[in-house]
């Protein structure tokens, strides 16, 4: 009988620990939003420098991007890198030097997805404005790291900023 009571007590004690361990593993939403915002700033910084290796570390493949002809899915890292390189080279020919967020909002979608969106400005080397755009990005958490999975650009007048 005492063995049965000891087993029941041990089971009861274990059941009490489950909510504590689940709570200890809970995600801090504010910290996750900051982590997503940091990825978006790092992405713009790397792209601005032309550091495509750093850009690719922030991208999830397969990767989807919107363009004038609709959505395009890139199923390989080489294809995604090639697209980014061509796009940036074309922008540089127009005088592009860097991109910066004017405003950026982040909305978590559970523990593994997030939307980052807002308005950004592209500048020339002399600091003058090349253009402004709205952008919405869907990110997912892969192996504990936030990565960009979808990139949608659109006119600044339609800019969307979550939260």
The 8 nearest C-alpha neighbors of each residue, nearest first, counted from 0:
[[1, 3, 2, 4, 5, 6, 7, 8],
 [2, 0, 4, 3, 5, 6, 7, 8],
 [3, 1, 5, 0, 4, 6, 7, 8],
 [2, 4, 6, 0, 1, 5, 7, 8],
 [5, 3, 1, 7, 6, 2, 8, 0],
 [4, 6, 8, 2, 3, 7, 1, 9],
 [7, 5, 9, 3, 4, 8, 10, 2],
 [8, 6, 4, 10, 9, 5, 11, 3],
 [7, 9, 11, 5, 6, 10, 12, 4],
 [8, 10, 12, 6, 11, 7, 5, 13],
 [11, 9, 13, 7, 12, 8, 6, 14],
 [10, 12, 8, 14, 13, 9, 7, 15],
 [11, 13, 9, 15, 10, 14, 8, 16],
 [14, 12, 10, 16, 15, 11, 9, 17],
 [15, 13, 11, 16, 17, 12, 10, 18],
 [14, 16, 12, 13, 17, 11, 18, 19],
 [17, 15, 19, 13, 14, 18, 20, 12],
 [16, 18, 20, 14, 19, 15, 21, 13],
 [19, 17, 21, 20, 16, 22, 15, 14],
 [20, 18, 22, 16, 17, 21, 23, 15],
 [21, 19, 23, 17, 22, 18, 16, 24],
 [20, 22, 18, 24, 23, 19, 17, 25],
 [21, 23, 25, 19, 20, 24, 18, 17],
 [22, 24, 20, 21, 25, 19, 18, 26],
 [25, 23, 21, 22, 20, 26, 19, 27],
 [26, 24, 22, 23, 21, 27, 20, 28],
 [25, 27, 28, 24, 110, 31, 30, 23],
 [26, 28, 30, 29, 31, 25, 32, 24],
 [29, 27, 31, 30, 26, 32, 107, 110],
 [30, 28, 32, 31, 27, 33, 34, 26],
 [29, 31, 33, 27, 28, 32, 34, 26],
 [30, 32, 34, 28, 33, 29, 35, 27],
 [33, 31, 35, 29, 34, 30, 105, 28],
 [32, 34, 36, 30, 31, 35, 37, 29],
 [33, 35, 31, 37, 32, 36, 30, 38],
 [36, 34, 38, 32, 37, 33, 31, 145],
 [37, 35, 33, 39, 38, 34, 32, 40],
 [36, 38, 34, 40, 35, 39, 41, 33],
 [39, 37, 41, 35, 36, 40, 42, 34],
 [38, 40, 42, 36, 37, 41, 43, 35],
 [41, 39, 37, 43, 42, 38, 44, 36],
 [42, 40, 44, 38, 39, 43, 37, 45],
 [41, 43, 39, 45, 40, 44, 54, 38],
 [44, 42, 46, 40, 41, 45, 98, 47],
 [43, 45, 41, 47, 42, 46, 40, 48],
 [46, 44, 50, 48, 42, 47, 43, 54],
 [45, 47, 49, 43, 48, 44, 50, 42],
 [46, 48, 97, 44, 45, 49, 43, 98],
 [49, 47, 45, 50, 46, 44, 97, 96],
 [48, 50, 46, 47, 51, 45, 87, 84],
 [51, 49, 45, 48, 53, 52, 46, 54],
 [50, 52, 54, 53, 49, 55, 46, 45],
 [53, 51, 55, 54, 50, 56, 80, 45],
 [52, 54, 56, 51, 55, 50, 45, 57],
 [55, 53, 51, 57, 52, 56, 42, 45],
 [54, 56, 58, 52, 57, 53, 51, 80],
 [55, 57, 53, 54, 58, 52, 146, 59],
 [58, 56, 146, 55, 54, 147, 42, 59],
 [59, 57, 147, 55, 146, 56, 148, 60],
 [58, 60, 148, 146, 147, 62, 61, 57],
 [61, 59, 62, 74, 76, 75, 58, 148],
 [60, 62, 74, 73, 59, 75, 72, 63],
 [61, 63, 60, 148, 73, 72, 59, 149],
 [64, 62, 72, 149, 71, 73, 148, 150],
 [65, 63, 150, 71, 149, 70, 151, 66],
 [66, 64, 70, 151, 69, 71, 150, 152],
 [65, 67, 69, 68, 70, 64, 152, 71],
 [66, 68, 69, 65, 70, 153, 152, 71],
 [69, 67, 66, 70, 65, 71, 64, 72],
 [70, 68, 66, 65, 67, 71, 64, 151],
 [69, 71, 65, 64, 66, 63, 72, 68],
 [70, 72, 64, 63, 65, 73, 69, 66],
 [73, 71, 63, 62, 74, 64, 70, 61],
 [74, 72, 62, 61, 79, 75, 78, 63],
 [73, 75, 61, 60, 72, 62, 76, 78],
 [76, 74, 78, 77, 73, 60, 79, 61],
 [75, 77, 79, 78, 80, 60, 74, 55],
 [78, 76, 80, 75, 79, 81, 82, 74],
 [79, 77, 81, 75, 76, 80, 73, 82],
 [78, 80, 76, 82, 81, 77, 73, 75],
 [81, 79, 77, 83, 82, 78, 76, 84],
 [80, 82, 78, 84, 79, 83, 77, 85],
 [81, 83, 79, 85, 80, 84, 86, 78],
 [84, 82, 86, 80, 81, 85, 87, 79],
 [83, 85, 81, 87, 82, 86, 88, 80],
 [86, 84, 88, 82, 83, 87, 81, 89],
 [85, 87, 83, 89, 84, 88, 82, 90],
 [86, 88, 90, 84, 89, 85, 83, 91],
 [87, 89, 91, 85, 90, 86, 84, 92],
 [90, 88, 92, 86, 87, 91, 85, 93],
 [89, 91, 87, 93, 95, 92, 88, 86],
 [92, 90, 95, 94, 88, 93, 89, 87],
 [91, 93, 89, 90, 94, 88, 95, 87],
 [94, 92, 90, 91, 95, 89, 129, 123],
 [93, 95, 91, 123, 92, 96, 90, 124],
 [96, 94, 91, 123, 90, 93, 122, 97],
 [95, 97, 123, 124, 122, 47, 94, 91],
 [98, 96, 47, 122, 121, 95, 99, 123],
 [99, 97, 121, 120, 43, 47, 122, 119],
 [100, 98, 119, 120, 101, 43, 121, 97],
 [99, 101, 119, 102, 118, 103, 120, 98],
 [102, 100, 119, 118, 99, 120, 103, 117],
 [103, 101, 100, 117, 118, 104, 119, 160],
 [102, 104, 117, 116, 100, 160, 118, 115],
 [103, 105, 161, 160, 116, 115, 162, 117],
 [104, 106, 115, 114, 161, 32, 107, 162],
 [105, 107, 114, 113, 161, 162, 108, 115],
 [108, 106, 113, 109, 112, 114, 105, 32],
 [109, 107, 112, 113, 106, 110, 111, 114],
 [108, 110, 111, 107, 112, 113, 106, 28],
 [109, 111, 112, 108, 107, 26, 140, 113],
 [110, 112, 140, 139, 109, 108, 113, 141],
 [113, 111, 139, 108, 138, 109, 107, 110],
 [114, 112, 107, 108, 138, 106, 137, 139],
 [113, 115, 137, 106, 105, 136, 138, 116],
 [116, 114, 105, 136, 104, 135, 113, 137],
 [117, 115, 135, 160, 104, 134, 103, 159],
 [116, 118, 103, 160, 102, 159, 134, 133],
 [119, 117, 133, 101, 102, 132, 158, 100],
 [118, 120, 100, 101, 99, 132, 131, 133],
 [119, 121, 131, 99, 98, 130, 122, 100],
 [120, 122, 98, 130, 129, 97, 131, 128],
 [123, 121, 128, 129, 97, 127, 126, 96],
 [122, 124, 95, 96, 94, 126, 125, 127],
 [123, 125, 96, 126, 122, 95, 94, 127],
 [124, 126, 123, 127, 122, 96, 128, 94],
 [127, 125, 123, 124, 122, 128, 96, 129],
 [128, 126, 123, 122, 125, 129, 124, 121],
 [127, 129, 122, 130, 123, 121, 126, 120],
 [128, 130, 122, 121, 123, 127, 95, 131],
 [131, 129, 121, 128, 120, 132, 122, 119],
 [132, 130, 120, 119, 155, 121, 118, 133],
 [133, 131, 155, 154, 119, 118, 153, 134],
 [132, 134, 158, 118, 155, 153, 154, 117],
 [133, 135, 152, 116, 151, 117, 153, 118],
 [134, 136, 116, 151, 115, 150, 152, 117],
 [135, 137, 150, 115, 149, 114, 116, 151],
 [138, 136, 114, 149, 148, 113, 147, 115],
 [139, 137, 147, 113, 148, 146, 112, 114],
 [138, 140, 112, 111, 146, 145, 141, 113],
 [139, 141, 145, 111, 144, 143, 146, 112],
 [140, 142, 144, 143, 139, 145, 146, 111],
 [141, 143, 144, 140, 145, 139, 146, 111],
 [142, 144, 141, 140, 145, 111, 139, 146],
 [145, 143, 140, 141, 142, 146, 139, 57],
 [144, 146, 140, 139, 141, 138, 35, 143],
 [147, 145, 57, 58, 138, 59, 139, 140],
 [146, 148, 138, 58, 59, 149, 57, 137],
 [147, 149, 59, 62, 138, 137, 58, 146],
 [150, 148, 63, 137, 136, 64, 62, 147],
 [151, 149, 64, 136, 135, 63, 65, 152],
 [152, 150, 65, 135, 134, 64, 136, 149],
 [151, 153, 134, 133, 135, 65, 150, 132],
 [152, 154, 133, 132, 134, 155, 151, 157],
 [155, 153, 132, 156, 133, 157, 158, 152],
 [154, 156, 132, 133, 158, 157, 131, 118],
 [157, 155, 154, 158, 133, 132, 153, 159],
 [158, 156, 155, 154, 159, 133, 153, 132],
 [159, 157, 133, 155, 156, 117, 118, 160],
 [158, 160, 117, 116, 157, 161, 133, 135],
 [159, 161, 117, 104, 116, 103, 162, 158],
 [160, 162, 104, 106, 105, 116, 159, 115],
 [161, 104, 106, 105, 160, 103, 107, 116]]
